[in-house]
Amino acid sequence: MPAVHAEGLFKVFGRRPGDAVRRLQDGASIAEVRERGATPAVVDVGFTVEPGEIFVVMGLSGSGKSTLIRMLNGLLEPTAGRVTIGDAELTSLDARGVRRLRQERMSMVFQHFALFPHRTVLDNAAYALEVRGVDRTTRRARALEALAEVGLAERADARPDELSGGMKQRVGLARALAAETDLLLMDEAFSALDPLIRREMQDQLLDLQSRLGKTIVFITHDLNEAMRLGDRVMVMRDGRVVQLGTPEQILDSPADDYVASFLADVDRGRVFTAEHVMAPAPVVLAGGSSPAAALDAMHASHTSSALVVDGFGQLTGTVGEGDAQAAVDAGQVALTDGAVHPSVTVGPETLLSDLLVSAGQDEHLVAVVDDTNQLLGVVPPTAVLAALGGATADPPTTDLTKEGPRG
């Protein structure tokens, strides 16, 4: 079941909004509708958000993104269309039902923190639970746990005016976490922060998401932020959806000149990761392979090194052409620890900007491994440069782990 589903959403302000919707559905332009005294803010928007997804809505001021999120949380009633949260159709509920759904199913994180200045950090974090009628002991315990999640447990007794902007936003995030709702709606949540603090908050959100698996609808006007955070990104303009896809799909194939104009300023090194550019290793050897087999495989694949894995596919190291040749000259029948050296490794989520540093640490290929050191692939320097330039590069592969030793 989708976490959020929107279908045929319209929001029109001004004169005769229902008539304006019908005209838009019949093909009238926004300019034509405005001439009749109506202002379309959201026009025929539909999308689905899957559980555990970070779904980013991106657009400039006036694109309709903030109006959209207010329809998702029931603060604005659509002129037409439906919103479903889990198994509940929000747009069919009365005011009481909307309030209950908002309290139990979703939490908001606002741009300007929305903290109560006379309350402590702990009481601010516990506020959503207080509104819900949760007893004091339980709500304070949950709030403390949420503050610990965002690194603010030691500031529980502080007042908001004693905190930095980043800390205030962490309190807002803790309040949303303490409410224990599955859905977080974040409206320009980081845009009021300094760039460095904003980056830290993005990191924290991604970390929390990896551990807690919340469903997040995130509104932003910053495409770099959208591309970094979003599992999928929906780009809006003049109330309409211009493009919806993964960050990679949008970067590789912008829908029109409007989207392409944004992409010129995107830092691809902060969007793409090792997972996006990794390829199969040119040569993968079993630990018992002979030096001669290693040399043959490297020569066949026109590469100067090979990765060595154990019987479970876990990376044990790298052997270079020179070390393999030295082992052959010494009459060795199998690769030894003297020929196999530690590999430079990164995780699949390592950013390209960080990969450039890793790639410069060693003359050989950078290996991509998971948390158990299972070899996933390699990142050739050409692949990093190609991705930064908007292209891809795929090296040939030779896998000897199933063939056993040769030579």
Secondary structure, 3 states (H helix, E strand, C coil): CCCEEEEEEEEEEECCHHHHHHHHHCCCCHHHHHCCCEEEEEEEEEEEECCCCEEEEECCCCCCHHHHHHHHCCCCCCCEEEEEECCEEHHHCCHHHHHHHHHHHEEEECCCCCCCCCCCHHHHHCHHHHHHCCCHHHHHHHHHHHHHHCCCHHHCCCCHHHCCHHHHHHHHHHHHHHCCCCEEEEECCCCCCCHHHHHHHHHHHHHHHHHHCCEEEEEECCHHHHHHHCCEEEEEECCEEEEEECHHHHHHCCCCHHHHHHHCCCCHHHCCEHHHHCECCCEEEECCCCHHHHHHHHHHCCCCEEEEECCCCEEEEEEEHHHHHHHHHCCCCCCCCCCEECCCEECCCCEHHHHHHHHCCCCCCEEEECCCCEEEEEECHHHHHHHHCCCCCCCCCEECCCCCCCC
